[in-house]
Amino acid sequence: MLLNNPGAVILLVVFLIGAAMFAVGTWLVRRGRAVHEPAQPAETQEQRLELVERLAMVGQPWCIDELRVIREKDPDPLVRDAADAALMVIASR
């Protein structure tokens, strides 16, 4: 019945082509987003300084470890200096 109606066959072919184009387009967009989006959003300097301040307030041994990592690996010298100062404050308690 479907093959006897040329209009239905044309409609089916157009639908299948459209569905294939939609699938390929969706795949390309998702692949492009995965390449261009960073895994984690970058923190601002203000957020990192606030983190250092809060770690200094808590002052537990795990905070000291985190402050040492920040002091060694943070790209911003202001944040590294703040971590160093926080370590000195914790050591003076």
Beta strands, then each sheet from edge to edge (+ up, - down):
end
